[in-house]
């Protein structure tokens, strides 16, 4: 694609990166075949190719974003299926992230949108605030029918029936390995996950220590920054990311870390991109080092070597989170681990398509998200599973709200298969 940015425009690192990405696009349209929003809406401007044209025009002309452009970019899930499909290697993620930051800086949204986005940014990355909000939302459920905004109704619909108790395993501390120490790793405990399902981190710690890892929860580490990053709130996202970089570098310089293990794939995609996020600032070298050490928990388990388990007689439908299969290119490890642990693993039709969670997308775009959930649940239930496994808390909540089949994290099943307790969601099986 030909671009016409001026030298002055290209002096900005974000615009320079956007120019590189735009120039790599050859207009082939292969991305439309795997774009969930294009499949649902059928509008070229709701495909990656259409959004690329809108972004190019907005950036080249330094336009104040208009409502049409913002609407179509807001509808992007950032599922990154287009990056898997693209034969030209167009790095759509960096392009749409830059466009969102540009929009956030220059576009005046209607006040209900501003209020909602501000509220989400102030609550979701903070576990205790999130817990309080969930408790308040449970009380507000009887008033759901009176809510004038579909997004408010969607928030009430996503509240879990049970809010788990706080886990002290999420506090800064170190967990000793069972037997000789094989490696020392930091566990990213995240933010929303600590309010929605505390057993995921607990299961991860049990499993990794059983396999010989010393597991550290670093002081000062918290939200990865993804939730605010995808809303274009760049300063807030970078603040969260910088805190993590400082926390983990302190451990690296102290007793050392072989890896930073992440069990929420949306967070993993963001942490692995810290090197790019801070590429032109004073944290560039440290951010790149953190990104290089970041591993999804399934990647680390492959390195450690999971013991082979006896057949469990349990049929597991594996849902591939977009952030894992498209963002991190981790595709076979979770399925291979589940099979090795003794589970029968099945995969739904069109596993490359998004479930509609996508961070805050199911709250901001409930109609599109709801249709994607319906389609995903239908393909999963068609496999007649006894349980559904996923590697991302957002996907688990999204799919779980649309099916009666128990939904658990992959690591919970692996922990159970190697001596841990039955996952809470499977207690009645």
HELIX and SHEET records of a PDB file:
HELIX    1   1 UNK A    7  UNK A   10  1                                   4    
HELIX    2   2 UNK A   13  UNK A   24  1                                  12    
HELIX    3   3 UNK A   30  UNK A   34  5                                   5    
HELIX    4   4 UNK A   36  UNK A   41  1                                   6    
HELIX    5   5 UNK A   44  UNK A   46  5                                   3    
HELIX    6   6 UNK A   48  UNK A   60  1                                  13    
HELIX    7   7 UNK A   67  UNK A   74  1                                   8    
HELIX    8   8 UNK A   81  UNK A   85  1                                   5    
HELIX    9   9 UNK A   92  UNK A  106  1                                  15    
HELIX   10  10 UNK A  111  UNK A  123  1                                  13    
HELIX   11  11 UNK A  127  UNK A  140  1                                  14    
HELIX   12  12 UNK A  141  UNK A  146  5                                   6    
HELIX   13  13 UNK A  150  UNK A  157  1                                   8    
HELIX   14  14 UNK A  168  UNK A  170  5                                   3    
HELIX   15  15 UNK A  192  UNK A  196  1                                   5    
HELIX   16  16 UNK A  199  UNK A  210  1                                  12    
HELIX   17  17 UNK A  226  UNK A  229  1                                   4    
HELIX   18  18 UNK A  234  UNK A  253  1                                  20    
HELIX   19  19 UNK A  265  UNK A  271  1                                   7    
HELIX   20  20 UNK A  274  UNK A  277  1                                   4    
HELIX   21  21 UNK A  284  UNK A  293  1                                  10    
HELIX   22  22 UNK A  297  UNK A  304  1                                   8    
HELIX   23  23 UNK A  322  UNK A  322  1                                   1    
HELIX   24  24 UNK A  323  UNK A  327  3                                   5    
HELIX   25  25 UNK A  333  UNK A  340  1                                   8    
HELIX   26  26 UNK A  361  UNK A  364  1                                   4    
HELIX   27  27 UNK A  366  UNK A  381  1                                  16    
HELIX   28  28 UNK A  393  UNK A  400  1                                   8    
HELIX   29  29 UNK A  410  UNK A  417  1                                   8    
HELIX   30  30 UNK A  424  UNK A  426  5                                   3    
SHEET    1   A 5 UNK A 173  UNK A 175  0                                        
SHEET    2   A 5 UNK A 213  UNK A 217 -1                                        
SHEET    3   A 5 UNK A 183  UNK A 188  1                                        
SHEET    4   A 5 UNK A 259  UNK A 262  1                                        
SHEET    5   A 5 UNK A 294  UNK A 296  1                                        
SHEET    1   B 4 UNK A 344  UNK A 347  0                                        
SHEET    2   B 4 UNK A 315  UNK A 318  1                                        
SHEET    3   B 4 UNK A 387  UNK A 390  1                                        
SHEET    4   B 4 UNK A 406  UNK A 409  1                                        
END                                                                             
